[in-house]
Amino acid sequence: PRDGVMRGELALALVLVTATPFAREGTVRPPRDLNALLARPLSPGVIALLIDSGVDHRGLEVVSNALRDARPEVRAMAARFAGIRKAASLETGVREAVRGETDLYAAREQVRALGILGAGSSDPALMDAAHRLGRGIAEVVAETLVRHHRVRGLRTYLDDLRALAPSRALLDWSIEEATRLDPGARR
């Protein structure tokens, strides 16, 4: 039986080793050279590849400009970049983007990024987006406040969020979850 187990393990290892090159064959790999990446036409894919690259001021400038791009999918990915990289230098650009955003998908990403970058100072801007864009954004605002442990901000805006969001249960869960995560904010 021991030989059977070892043969089975060996067969599994062989399958994994031989299948790996085929699994990787169709994948896109980021260029190792930041210059080559920055030379590509601006797209959500280029911005996504920048997330894992060693970005310098040129990359941040590309992302900053992308926050004002005409295409909502580019604006959304630029906001996602800002949030994932916690790029404080992009906070003002994200704040301006969310202030004028009309696309719900892009606004969701911008709200999430601003929640990460702006701490409590971003709460009024988040609520403005919820009032302008309605239901879908109100829920993202509540989720963002919970994720970043801003129970007081959530409680401050709870009545407005309840009026805007379609799911009272979600907002009630949000306040319970936020209180659980930050027991010191039970006021």
N, C-alpha and C positions, 0 to 999 in steps of 0.2 A: 504494500500500500504506500509506503514512503516513496518508492520509485515512481509510482503513479502520480502522486502529488507533485513531485519534482518535475515530471514530464509535463503535467498540466500547467504548472507555473512557467516552465520554459516555453511551452506553446503560446501561452498568453503573452509573454514578453516578446516573443518573435512577431506575433500579430501586431502588437503595439509599435514595435520598432519599424516594421515594414509599412504600416499604415501611416505613420507620422509624416513622411515626405509627401504623400498624396494629400493629406489634410492641409499641409502648408502651401502646396503648390499654387492655389488660387488666391491666397491672401495678399493684401497690399501691405508692404512694409514701409515704414517712414524712411525718408532719405536720411542718411547719417549726417549729411551736411545741411545745416540750418539755412545756408544761402540758397541751396537748391529748393528747399521747401518754400522759402519766402519768394522765390522767383515764379512759383506756380500761380495760376489764376486763383483769385480768392473764391473759396467755396467752403461749405460746412466741413468737408473732409480735410481741407488744409488746416482749418482751425483745430479740428479734432487731433490731427497729427501734431500740432504745436503743443498740445497739452502735455505730451510726454517728451517733448524736446527741450533742450536747454535754451529757453527763450531769453533773449536779451532785449534791450530797448526797442530794437527793430521789430521783433515779434509782438511786443506789447503795443507798438504803434499800429501794426496791422490789425490786431484785435480791437483796439480802440476805434479805428476807422470802420471795422466790421459792425460795430454796434450801431452805426448810422447807415448801413447798407440798405439798399432798396428792397432786398430780398429778406423776408421774415425768417427763413431757415438759416440764413447767415447771421442775422441779429441774434437768433436763439442760441446758436452754437457759440457765438462770441460771449454771450452772457454765461453760458455753461462753463466756458473756459475761465472766465473771471471768478466764478464761484468755486470751481474745482481747484484752481491754482491759488485761490485766496489772494488775488492780485489787487491789493489795496489801491494801487495807482489807477485802476479802472473803475473805482467806486463812483466817481463823478459822472463818467460816461454811462455807466449802468443806470444811475439815477435819472439822467437826462433821457435815456432810451425808454425807461419804463414810464416816464412822464408823458411821452408822446406816442407810445405804442398803441396800435389798433389791432394787431394780430394776437389772438388768444394764446397760440402756442409759444410765440416769442415772448409774450408778456409773462407767461408762467415761468419760463427760464430766467427772465429778468428779475421777477419777484424773488425767486429762490436765491439768485446771486446777490441781490441787494440785501436780503435777509442775512446772508453770511458776511458781507462786507460792511454793512452799515450799522450793525448792532442796533441798539435802541433808537438811534437817531434816524433810522430808516422807516420806522413804524408809520409816521404820517404819510410818507410817499407810498408805502404799501397800501394803506387804506385808500388813498386817492385812486390808485389803480383799481382797487376792488370796487369803488363807487363808479368809476368810469366804465369798467369792463364787465361788471356784474358777477353772476354766479360762479363761473368756473375759476375766476381769479380770487373771489372771496374765500373759497375753500383752500386755495394754495396759500393765501395770506395766513389763514388760521394754522395750516400745517407748518408753514415757515416759522411762525411765532413759537409753536410748540417745539419744533426741532432745535431752535436756538434758545430754548429755556427762557423765553420772555413772557412769563405768566402774567406779569403786571400789564404788559402791552396787550396781551390777549384779552384780559379782563377789561381793560379800558375800552377796547373796541368791540367787545362781545355783542352788545345790542345791535350795532351796525352790521356786524358779520352775520348775525342771525337773520336780520332783515334781508340781506343780500344772498345768503347761501341757501340752496334748496334743501339741505340736510341738517336739521337741528340736531339729530343724533350725532353727526360727525362733529359738530361744534361742541356738543356736550362731552363727547369723548375727548376732544382736543383739550378742553379745560381740565378734565380729570387726568389725562396723560401728562399735561404740563405740570400740574400740581404734584403728581407722583414723581416726576423727574426733578422738581425743585421744591421740596417740602417747605423750605424757608419762605416761600412766596405765597403762603396760604391766606393772604388778606383779601 
